[in-house]
Amino acid sequence: MKLKEYSKKNYSEWVIRNSLYWFSNHSKWSLEESEESWSVSIQEDEENALQELDRLINDYLLREKIMKKTEGVREKIALKVLQSIEEKIN
């Protein structure tokens, strides 16, 4: 069993949980939370499994950054679509 620690300063719960959801195809895992970090216990100690978890963590970290940067634009698009639908109904 391998233990990996992720600081809460650098990794949100959204990043960790989404990564682990997809990591389930590669290995069994368990998640523990402390005040300062996320602790992931991985059943397989294979290098491939660890690399896949790191890849998924990186992927979701980038997705989170993109979501934050585009939040305003996405909200404006959604509002415009809803206004358009309302205009067609009335």
Gaussian input, Z-matrix of N, CA and C with variables (Angstrom, degrees):
# hf/3-21g

backbone

0 1
 N
 C     1     B1
 C     2     B2     1     A1
 N     3     B3     2     A2     1     D1
 C     4     B4     3     A3     2     D2
 C     5     B5     4     A4     3     D3
 N     6     B6     5     A5     4     D4
 C     7     B7     6     A6     5     D5
 C     8     B8     7     A7     6     D6
 N     9     B9     8     A8     7     D7
 C    10    B10     9     A9     8     D8
 C    11    B11    10    A10     9     D9
 N    12    B12    11    A11    10    D10
 C    13    B13    12    A12    11    D11
 C    14    B14    13    A13    12    D12
 N    15    B15    14    A14    13    D13
 C    16    B16    15    A15    14    D14
 C    17    B17    16    A16    15    D15
 N    18    B18    17    A17    16    D16
 C    19    B19    18    A18    17    D17
 C    20    B20    19    A19    18    D18
 N    21    B21    20    A20    19    D19
 C    22    B22    21    A21    20    D20
 C    23    B23    22    A22    21    D21
 N    24    B24    23    A23    22    D22
 C    25    B25    24    A24    23    D23
 C    26    B26    25    A25    24    D24
 N    27    B27    26    A26    25    D25
 C    28    B28    27    A27    26    D26
 C    29    B29    28    A28    27    D27
 N    30    B30    29    A29    28    D28
 C    31    B31    30    A30    29    D29
 C    32    B32    31    A31    30    D30
 N    33    B33    32    A32    31    D31
 C    34    B34    33    A33    32    D32
 C    35    B35    34    A34    33    D33
 N    36    B36    35    A35    34    D34
 C    37    B37    36    A36    35    D35
 C    38    B38    37    A37    36    D36
 N    39    B39    38    A38    37    D37
 C    40    B40    39    A39    38    D38
 C    41    B41    40    A40    39    D39
 N    42    B42    41    A41    40    D40
 C    43    B43    42    A42    41    D41
 C    44    B44    43    A43    42    D42
 N    45    B45    44    A44    43    D43
 C    46    B46    45    A45    44    D44
 C    47    B47    46    A46    45    D45
 N    48    B48    47    A47    46    D46
 C    49    B49    48    A48    47    D47
 C    50    B50    49    A49    48    D48
 N    51    B51    50    A50    49    D49
 C    52    B52    51    A51    50    D50
 C    53    B53    52    A52    51    D51
 N    54    B54    53    A53    52    D52
 C    55    B55    54    A54    53    D53
 C    56    B56    55    A55    54    D54
 N    57    B57    56    A56    55    D55
 C    58    B58    57    A57    56    D56
 C    59    B59    58    A58    57    D57
 N    60    B60    59    A59    58    D58
 C    61    B61    60    A60    59    D59
 C    62    B62    61    A61    60    D60
 N    63    B63    62    A62    61    D61
 C    64    B64    63    A63    62    D62
 C    65    B65    64    A64    63    D63
 N    66    B66    65    A65    64    D64
 C    67    B67    66    A66    65    D65
 C    68    B68    67    A67    66    D66
 N    69    B69    68    A68    67    D67
 C    70    B70    69    A69    68    D68
 C    71    B71    70    A70    69    D69
 N    72    B72    71    A71    70    D70
 C    73    B73    72    A72    71    D71
 C    74    B74    73    A73    72    D72
 N    75    B75    74    A74    73    D73
 C    76    B76    75    A75    74    D74
 C    77    B77    76    A76    75    D75
 N    78    B78    77    A77    76    D76
 C    79    B79    78    A78    77    D77
 C    80    B80    79    A79    78    D78
 N    81    B81    80    A80    79    D79
 C    82    B82    81    A81    80    D80
 C    83    B83    82    A82    81    D81
 N    84    B84    83    A83    82    D82
 C    85    B85    84    A84    83    D83
 C    86    B86    85    A85    84    D84
 N    87    B87    86    A86    85    D85
 C    88    B88    87    A87    86    D86
 C    89    B89    88    A88    87    D87
 N    90    B90    89    A89    88    D88
 C    91    B91    90    A90    89    D89
 C    92    B92    91    A91    90    D90
 N    93    B93    92    A92    91    D91
 C    94    B94    93    A93    92    D92
 C    95    B95    94    A94    93    D93
 N    96    B96    95    A95    94    D94
 C    97    B97    96    A96    95    D95
 C    98    B98    97    A97    96    D96
 N    99    B99    98    A98    97    D97
 C   100   B100    99    A99    98    D98
 C   101   B101   100   A100    99    D99
 N   102   B102   101   A101   100   D100
 C   103   B103   102   A102   101   D101
 C   104   B104   103   A103   102   D102
 N   105   B105   104   A104   103   D103
 C   106   B106   105   A105   104   D104
 C   107   B107   106   A106   105   D105
 N   108   B108   107   A107   106   D106
 C   109   B109   108   A108   107   D107
 C   110   B110   109   A109   108   D108
 N   111   B111   110   A110   109   D109
 C   112   B112   111   A111   110   D110
 C   113   B113   112   A112   111   D111
 N   114   B114   113   A113   112   D112
 C   115   B115   114   A114   113   D113
 C   116   B116   115   A115   114   D114
 N   117   B117   116   A116   115   D115
 C   118   B118   117   A117   116   D116
 C   119   B119   118   A118   117   D117
 N   120   B120   119   A119   118   D118
 C   121   B121   120   A120   119   D119
 C   122   B122   121   A121   120   D120
 N   123   B123   122   A122   121   D121
 C   124   B124   123   A123   122   D122
 C   125   B125   124   A124   123   D123
 N   126   B126   125   A125   124   D124
 C   127   B127   126   A126   125   D125
 C   128   B128   127   A127   126   D126
 N   129   B129   128   A128   127   D127
 C   130   B130   129   A129   128   D128
 C   131   B131   130   A130   129   D129
 N   132   B132   131   A131   130   D130
 C   133   B133   132   A132   131   D131
 C   134   B134   133   A133   132   D132
 N   135   B135   134   A134   133   D133
 C   136   B136   135   A135   134   D134
 C   137   B137   136   A136   135   D135
 N   138   B138   137   A137   136   D136
 C   139   B139   138   A138   137   D137
 C   140   B140   139   A139   138   D138
 N   141   B141   140   A140   139   D139
 C   142   B142   141   A141   140   D140
 C   143   B143   142   A142   141   D141
 N   144   B144   143   A143   142   D142
 C   145   B145   144   A144   143   D143
 C   146   B146   145   A145   144   D144
 N   147   B147   146   A146   145   D145
 C   148   B148   147   A147   146   D146
 C   149   B149   148   A148   147   D147
 N   150   B150   149   A149   148   D148
 C   151   B151   150   A150   149   D149
 C   152   B152   151   A151   150   D150
 N   153   B153   152   A152   151   D151
 C   154   B154   153   A153   152   D152
 C   155   B155   154   A154   153   D153
 N   156   B156   155   A155   154   D154
 C   157   B157   156   A156   155   D155
 C   158   B158   157   A157   156   D156
 N   159   B159   158   A158   157   D157
 C   160   B160   159   A159   158   D158
 C   161   B161   160   A160   159   D159
 N   162   B162   161   A161   160   D160
 C   163   B163   162   A162   161   D161
 C   164   B164   163   A163   162   D162
 N   165   B165   164   A164   163   D163
 C   166   B166   165   A165   164   D164
 C   167   B167   166   A166   165   D165
 N   168   B168   167   A167   166   D166
 C   169   B169   168   A168   167   D167
 C   170   B170   169   A169   168   D168
 N   171   B171   170   A170   169   D169
 C   172   B172   171   A171   170   D170
 C   173   B173   172   A172   171   D171
 N   174   B174   173   A173   172   D172
 C   175   B175   174   A174   173   D173
 C   176   B176   175   A175   174   D174
 N   177   B177   176   A176   175   D175
 C   178   B178   177   A177   176   D176
 C   179   B179   178   A178   177   D177
 N   180   B180   179   A179   178   D178
 C   181   B181   180   A180   179   D179
 C   182   B182   181   A181   180   D180
 N   183   B183   182   A182   181   D181
 C   184   B184   183   A183   182   D182
 C   185   B185   184   A184   183   D183
 N   186   B186   185   A185   184   D184
 C   187   B187   186   A186   185   D185
 C   188   B188   187   A187   186   D186
 N   189   B189   188   A188   187   D187
 C   190   B190   189   A189   188   D188
 C   191   B191   190   A190   189   D189
 N   192   B192   191   A191   190   D190
 C   193   B193   192   A192   191   D191
 C   194   B194   193   A193   192   D192
 N   195   B195   194   A194   193   D193
 C   196   B196   195   A195   194   D194
 C   197   B197   196   A196   195   D195
 N   198   B198   197   A197   196   D196
 C   199   B199   198   A198   197   D197
 C   200   B200   199   A199   198   D198
 N   201   B201   200   A200   199   D199
 C   202   B202   201   A201   200   D200
 C   203   B203   202   A202   201   D201
 N   204   B204   203   A203   202   D202
 C   205   B205   204   A204   203   D203
 C   206   B206   205   A205   204   D204
 N   207   B207   206   A206   205   D205
 C   208   B208   207   A207   206   D206
 C   209   B209   208   A208   207   D207
 N   210   B210   209   A209   208   D208
 C   211   B211   210   A210   209   D209
 C   212   B212   211   A211   210   D210
 N   213   B213   212   A212   211   D211
 C   214   B214   213   A213   212   D212
 C   215   B215   214   A214   213   D213
 N   216   B216   215   A215   214   D214
 C   217   B217   216   A216   215   D215
 C   218   B218   217   A217   216   D216
 N   219   B219   218   A218   217   D217
 C   220   B220   219   A219   218   D218
 C   221   B221   220   A220   219   D219
 N   222   B222   221   A221   220   D220
 C   223   B223   222   A222   221   D221
 C   224   B224   223   A223   222   D222
 N   225   B225   224   A224   223   D223
 C   226   B226   225   A225   224   D224
 C   227   B227   226   A226   225   D225
 N   228   B228   227   A227   226   D226
 C   229   B229   228   A228   227   D227
 C   230   B230   229   A229   228   D228
 N   231   B231   230   A230   229   D229
 C   232   B232   231   A231   230   D230
 C   233   B233   232   A232   231   D231
 N   234   B234   233   A233   232   D232
 C   235   B235   234   A234   233   D233
 C   236   B236   235   A235   234   D234
 N   237   B237   236   A236   235   D235
 C   238   B238   237   A237   236   D236
 C   239   B239   238   A238   237   D237
 N   240   B240   239   A239   238   D238
 C   241   B241   240   A240   239   D239
 C   242   B242   241   A241   240   D240
 N   243   B243   242   A242   241   D241
 C   244   B244   243   A243   242   D242
 C   245   B245   244   A244   243   D243
 N   246   B246   245   A245   244   D244
 C   247   B247   246   A246   245   D245
 C   248   B248   247   A247   246   D246
 N   249   B249   248   A248   247   D247
 C   250   B250   249   A249   248   D248
 C   251   B251   250   A250   249   D249
 N   252   B252   251   A251   250   D250
 C   253   B253   252   A252   251   D251
 C   254   B254   253   A253   252   D252
 N   255   B255   254   A254   253   D253
 C   256   B256   255   A255   254   D254
 C   257   B257   256   A256   255   D255
 N   258   B258   257   A257   256   D256
 C   259   B259   258   A258   257   D257
 C   260   B260   259   A259   258   D258
 N   261   B261   260   A260   259   D259
 C   262   B262   261   A261   260   D260
 C   263   B263   262   A262   261   D261
 N   264   B264   263   A263   262   D262
 C   265   B265   264   A264   263   D263
 C   266   B266   265   A265   264   D264
 N   267   B267   266   A266   265   D265
 C   268   B268   267   A267   266   D266
 C   269   B269   268   A268   267   D267

   B1=1.4454
   B2=1.5294
   B3=1.3170
   B4=1.4661
   B5=1.5227
   B6=1.3314
   B7=1.4504
   B8=1.5196
   B9=1.3424
   B10=1.4725
   B11=1.5181
   B12=1.3191
   B13=1.4666
   B14=1.5279
   B15=1.3249
   B16=1.4615
   B17=1.5245
   B18=1.3093
   B19=1.4622
   B20=1.5285
   B21=1.3087
   B22=1.4642
   B23=1.5287
   B24=1.3203
   B25=1.4639
   B26=1.5332
   B27=1.3306
   B28=1.4595
   B29=1.5191
   B30=1.3319
   B31=1.4643
   B32=1.5252
   B33=1.3204
   B34=1.4627
   B35=1.5286
   B36=1.3023
   B37=1.4632
   B38=1.5287
   B39=1.3293
   B40=1.4626
   B41=1.5285
   B42=1.3237
   B43=1.4657
   B44=1.5269
   B45=1.3160
   B46=1.4652
   B47=1.5282
   B48=1.3144
   B49=1.4692
   B50=1.5271
   B51=1.3176
   B52=1.4648
   B53=1.5260
   B54=1.3027
   B55=1.4616
   B56=1.5219
   B57=1.3178
   B58=1.4635
   B59=1.5310
   B60=1.3074
   B61=1.4669
   B62=1.5330
   B63=1.3305
   B64=1.4585
   B65=1.5239
   B66=1.3226
   B67=1.4579
   B68=1.5339
   B69=1.3188
   B70=1.4684
   B71=1.5192
   B72=1.3187
   B73=1.4653
   B74=1.5260
   B75=1.3102
   B76=1.4675
   B77=1.5170
   B78=1.3198
   B79=1.4573
   B80=1.5235
   B81=1.3186
   B82=1.4571
   B83=1.5209
   B84=1.3114
   B85=1.4448
   B86=1.5204
   B87=1.3160
   B88=1.4633
   B89=1.5198
   B90=1.3188
   B91=1.4582
   B92=1.5192
   B93=1.3107
   B94=1.4673
   B95=1.5237
   B96=1.3165
   B97=1.4632
   B98=1.5181
   B99=1.3140
   B100=1.4653
   B101=1.5217
   B102=1.2950
   B103=1.4604
   B104=1.5289
   B105=1.3281
   B106=1.4572
   B107=1.5130
   B108=1.3510
   B109=1.4685
   B110=1.5239
   B111=1.3222
   B112=1.4619
   B113=1.5291
   B114=1.3072
   B115=1.4676
   B116=1.5176
   B117=1.3211
   B118=1.4592
   B119=1.5228
   B120=1.3319
   B121=1.4571
   B122=1.5211
   B123=1.3140
   B124=1.4605
   B125=1.5220
   B126=1.3261
   B127=1.4558
   B128=1.5213
   B129=1.3154
   B130=1.4672
   B131=1.5170
   B132=1.3096
   B133=1.4576
   B134=1.5303
   B135=1.3236
   B136=1.4644
   B137=1.5237
   B138=1.3007
   B139=1.4675
   B140=1.5290
   B141=1.3377
   B142=1.4698
   B143=1.5248
   B144=1.3331
   B145=1.4624
   B146=1.5244
   B147=1.3149
   B148=1.4618
   B149=1.5273
   B150=1.3160
   B151=1.4613
   B152=1.5274
   B153=1.3245
   B154=1.4669
   B155=1.5233
   B156=1.3194
   B157=1.4638
   B158=1.5237
   B159=1.3036
   B160=1.4652
   B161=1.5291
   B162=1.3191
   B163=1.4675
   B164=1.5310
   B165=1.3318
   B166=1.4641
   B167=1.5243
   B168=1.3184
   B169=1.4721
   B170=1.5281
   B171=1.3189
   B172=1.4599
   B173=1.5307
   B174=1.3173
   B175=1.4630
   B176=1.5257
   B177=1.3198
   B178=1.4625
   B179=1.5199
   B180=1.2983
   B181=1.4581
   B182=1.5341
   B183=1.3143
   B184=1.4707
   B185=1.5244
   B186=1.3304
   B187=1.4707
   B188=1.5306
   B189=1.3274
   B190=1.4570
   B191=1.5316
   B192=1.3197
   B193=1.4661
   B194=1.5214
   B195=1.3140
   B196=1.4665
   B197=1.5206
   B198=1.3370
   B199=1.4664
   B200=1.5197
   B201=1.3242
   B202=1.4597
   B203=1.5263
   B204=1.3347
   B205=1.4685
   B206=1.5262
   B207=1.3177
   B208=1.4591
   B209=1.5260
   B210=1.3157
   B211=1.4587
   B212=1.5280
   B213=1.3120
   B214=1.4642
   B215=1.5192
   B216=1.3098
   B217=1.4712
   B218=1.5248
   B219=1.3292
   B220=1.4682
   B221=1.5296
   B222=1.3312
   B223=1.4664
   B224=1.5307
   B225=1.3351
   B226=1.4593
   B227=1.5308
   B228=1.3164
   B229=1.4672
   B230=1.5214
   B231=1.3245
   B232=1.4615
   B233=1.5246
   B234=1.3225
   B235=1.4563
   B236=1.5235
   B237=1.3214
   B238=1.4693
   B239=1.5356
   B240=1.3108
   B241=1.4711
   B242=1.5243
   B243=1.3303
   B244=1.4617
   B245=1.5249
   B246=1.3322
   B247=1.4601
   B248=1.5260
   B249=1.3257
   B250=1.4572
   B251=1.5300
   B252=1.3047
   B253=1.4791
   B254=1.5197
   B255=1.3254
   B256=1.4739
   B257=1.5202
   B258=1.3456
   B259=1.4585
   B260=1.5246
   B261=1.3232
   B262=1.4667
   B263=1.5157
   B264=1.3248
   B265=1.4700
   B266=1.5181
   B267=1.3123
   B268=1.4730
   B269=1.4557
   A1=108.69
   A2=115.82
   A3=122.67
   A4=108.88
   A5=117.25
   A6=122.51
   A7=109.22
   A8=116.08
   A9=121.15
   A10=107.57
   A11=115.24
   A12=121.94
   A13=109.40
   A14=115.49
   A15=121.70
   A16=108.32
   A17=116.62
   A18=122.22
   A19=110.53
   A20=116.23
   A21=120.60
   A22=111.32
   A23=117.11
   A24=120.14
   A25=110.51
   A26=116.46
   A27=121.30
   A28=114.49
   A29=117.37
   A30=120.80
   A31=110.29
   A32=116.17
   A33=120.99
   A34=110.57
   A35=114.75
   A36=119.83
   A37=110.25
   A38=116.90
   A39=121.72
   A40=111.01
   A41=116.98
   A42=122.21
   A43=110.38
   A44=116.49
   A45=120.88
   A46=110.91
   A47=117.55
   A48=120.21
   A49=112.70
   A50=117.69
   A51=118.99
   A52=111.29
   A53=116.85
   A54=121.16
   A55=111.04
   A56=116.32
   A57=120.05
   A58=111.71
   A59=117.18
   A60=120.03
   A61=109.79
   A62=117.17
   A63=120.99
   A64=112.19
   A65=117.05
   A66=121.28
   A67=111.51
   A68=116.38
   A69=121.04
   A70=112.77
   A71=118.10
   A72=121.81
   A73=111.81
   A74=117.82
   A75=122.66
   A76=114.00
   A77=117.44
   A78=119.90
   A79=109.79
   A80=115.50
   A81=119.94
   A82=107.80
   A83=116.42
   A84=121.55
   A85=110.47
   A86=116.33
   A87=122.29
   A88=107.70
   A89=115.46
   A90=121.65
   A91=109.80
   A92=116.00
   A93=123.27
   A94=107.05
   A95=114.72
   A96=120.04
   A97=110.01
   A98=115.91
   A99=120.79
   A100=106.85
   A101=116.63
   A102=120.14
   A103=112.31
   A104=116.80
   A105=120.94
   A106=115.63
   A107=117.20
   A108=116.79
   A109=112.84
   A110=112.95
   A111=123.85
   A112=106.09
   A113=117.04
   A114=121.50
   A115=108.13
   A116=115.04
   A117=121.05
   A118=108.03
   A119=115.94
   A120=121.45
   A121=107.59
   A122=115.04
   A123=121.20
   A124=108.15
   A125=115.86
   A126=119.36
   A127=111.60
   A128=116.79
   A129=120.23
   A130=110.22
   A131=115.54
   A132=120.67
   A133=110.42
   A134=116.54
   A135=120.59
   A136=110.36
   A137=115.09
   A138=120.55
   A139=111.16
   A140=117.45
   A141=120.88
   A142=111.43
   A143=117.05
   A144=120.93
   A145=110.29
   A146=117.11
   A147=120.69
   A148=111.55
   A149=116.50
   A150=120.46
   A151=110.70
   A152=116.60
   A153=119.94
   A154=110.51
   A155=118.18
   A156=120.10
   A157=110.20
   A158=118.23
   A159=121.31
   A160=111.63
   A161=116.64
   A162=120.99
   A163=110.61
   A164=116.45
   A165=120.25
   A166=111.96
   A167=117.02
   A168=120.77
   A169=109.56
   A170=116.88
   A171=121.34
   A172=111.12
   A173=117.17
   A174=122.23
   A175=110.81
   A176=117.03
   A177=119.65
   A178=112.84
   A179=117.88
   A180=120.66
   A181=109.92
   A182=116.58
   A183=120.68
   A184=111.37
   A185=117.33
   A186=120.75
   A187=110.82
   A188=115.67
   A189=120.03
   A190=110.95
   A191=116.87
   A192=120.65
   A193=111.05
   A194=117.14
   A195=121.34
   A196=110.42
   A197=117.44
   A198=120.84
   A199=110.89
   A200=116.95
   A201=120.53
   A202=111.30
   A203=116.63
   A204=120.13
   A205=112.32
   A206=118.40
   A207=121.61
   A208=113.19
   A209=117.37
   A210=121.17
   A211=112.57
   A212=117.60
   A213=121.21
   A214=112.53
   A215=116.44
   A216=120.79
   A217=110.56
   A218=115.99
   A219=119.96
   A220=111.00
   A221=117.45
   A222=120.94
   A223=111.06
   A224=116.86
   A225=120.49
   A226=111.49
   A227=116.63
   A228=120.94
   A229=110.20
   A230=116.75
   A231=120.61
   A232=111.11
   A233=117.32
   A234=121.09
   A235=111.04
   A236=116.76
   A237=121.01
   A238=110.93
   A239=116.71
   A240=120.67
   A241=110.21
   A242=117.17
   A243=120.26
   A244=111.60
   A245=117.20
   A246=120.59
   A247=110.66
   A248=116.97
   A249=121.89
   A250=110.61
   A251=116.60
   A252=120.51
   A253=110.67
   A254=115.89
   A255=120.40
   A256=111.04
   A257=117.45
   A258=121.31
   A259=111.16
   A260=117.83
   A261=121.18
   A262=111.94
   A263=116.96
   A264=120.91
   A265=109.90
   A266=117.55
   A267=121.82
   A268=109.92
   D1=138.35
   D2=-178.39
   D3=-117.36
   D4=138.25
   D5=178.53
   D6=-111.33
   D7=128.79
   D8=176.13
   D9=-120.45
   D10=136.74
   D11=179.94
   D12=-109.93
   D13=139.20
   D14=177.09
   D15=-131.39
   D16=124.28
   D17=-178.73
   D18=-69.31
   D19=136.08
   D20=177.49
   D21=-68.36
   D22=-19.14
   D23=176.41
   D24=-67.08
   D25=-30.93
   D26=-175.10
   D27=-105.27
   D28=-21.13
   D29=-173.20
   D30=-132.96
   D31=121.14
   D32=179.12
   D33=-79.07
   D34=166.08
   D35=176.42
   D36=-62.13
   D37=-37.74
   D38=178.73
   D39=-58.03
   D40=-45.85
   D41=179.82
   D42=-62.48
   D43=-48.94
   D44=-176.13
   D45=-64.84
   D46=-49.99
   D47=-175.36
   D48=-67.66
   D49=-38.97
   D50=176.81
   D51=-65.74
   D52=-40.72
   D53=178.00
   D54=-62.12
   D55=-45.03
   D56=-178.54
   D57=-68.40
   D58=-32.76
   D59=177.11
   D60=-56.55
   D61=-48.84
   D62=-178.74
   D63=-77.56
   D64=-23.72
   D65=178.30
   D66=-70.70
   D67=-19.78
   D68=-179.58
   D69=-55.94
   D70=-24.81
   D71=177.49
   D72=-70.83
   D73=-18.44
   D74=-174.87
   D75=-104.31
   D76=-31.81
   D77=-175.98
   D78=-164.60
   D79=156.82
   D80=171.85
   D81=-80.52
   D82=147.11
   D83=-176.61
   D84=-147.40
   D85=164.94
   D86=169.85
   D87=-139.55
   D88=151.15
   D89=-175.70
   D90=-120.92
   D91=130.80
   D92=174.82
   D93=-121.96
   D94=145.52
   D95=-178.72
   D96=-122.14
   D97=133.72
   D98=170.79
   D99=-118.40
   D100=-178.24
   D101=-179.69
   D102=-63.36
   D103=-31.65
   D104=-173.24
   D105=-110.59
   D106=-15.10
   D107=-174.71
   D108=-152.00
   D109=166.80
   D110=171.29
   D111=-104.65
   D112=133.11
   D113=177.53
   D114=-117.02
   D115=118.61
   D116=-178.86
   D117=-109.82
   D118=120.70
   D119=174.43
   D120=-97.48
   D121=125.35
   D122=-177.36
   D123=-111.64
   D124=128.59
   D125=-177.06
   D126=-65.51
   D127=-44.54
   D128=-178.95
   D129=-87.98
   D130=136.16
   D131=179.60
   D132=-101.39
   D133=18.63
   D134=-179.11
   D135=-71.86
   D136=142.51
   D137=179.70
   D138=-60.81
   D139=-37.14
   D140=179.98
   D141=-61.41
   D142=-41.66
   D143=179.74
   D144=-65.27
   D145=-43.30
   D146=179.64
   D147=-65.02
   D148=-39.14
   D149=177.73
   D150=-65.49
   D151=-38.61
   D152=178.95
   D153=-65.63
   D154=-41.24
   D155=177.31
   D156=-62.56
   D157=-44.58
   D158=177.64
   D159=-60.94
   D160=-39.14
   D161=178.01
   D162=-63.56
   D163=-44.73
   D164=179.50
   D165=-65.98
   D166=-41.20
   D167=177.29
   D168=-59.36
   D169=-46.92
   D170=178.85
   D171=-61.37
   D172=-43.34
   D173=179.62
   D174=-58.83
   D175=-49.93
   D176=-178.21
   D177=-72.73
   D178=-26.69
   D179=173.80
   D180=-65.15
   D181=-43.71
   D182=176.93
   D183=-65.59
   D184=-41.11
   D185=178.15
   D186=-60.09
   D187=-41.98
   D188=179.87
   D189=-63.30
   D190=-42.99
   D191=178.68
   D192=-62.45
   D193=-42.33
   D194=178.46
   D195=-64.52
   D196=-42.34
   D197=178.91
   D198=-59.56
   D199=-42.82
   D200=-179.23
   D201=-65.84
   D202=-40.61
   D203=-177.85
   D204=-72.27
   D205=-27.33
   D206=-176.25
   D207=-104.23
   D208=6.35
   D209=-175.68
   D210=-56.93
   D211=-46.47
   D212=-179.40
   D213=-61.77
   D214=-43.09
   D215=-179.99
   D216=-65.34
   D217=-44.00
   D218=-179.70
   D219=-63.22
   D220=-38.51
   D221=178.15
   D222=-65.15
   D223=-41.01
   D224=178.48
   D225=-64.34
   D226=-40.57
   D227=178.24
   D228=-63.15
   D229=-46.72
   D230=-179.86
   D231=-61.82
   D232=-42.45
   D233=178.72
   D234=-62.57
   D235=-43.30
   D236=179.57
   D237=-62.43
   D238=-42.21
   D239=178.79
   D240=-63.09
   D241=-45.15
   D242=-179.99
   D243=-64.59
   D244=-38.69
   D245=177.04
   D246=-64.28
   D247=-40.05
   D248=178.70
   D249=-63.29
   D250=-42.65
   D251=178.42
   D252=-63.94
   D253=-42.87
   D254=179.75
   D255=-62.74
   D256=-40.13
   D257=178.88
   D258=-63.85
   D259=-38.05
   D260=179.11
   D261=-69.47
   D262=-32.60
   D263=179.91
   D264=-71.86
   D265=-39.50
   D266=-178.03
   D267=-84.76

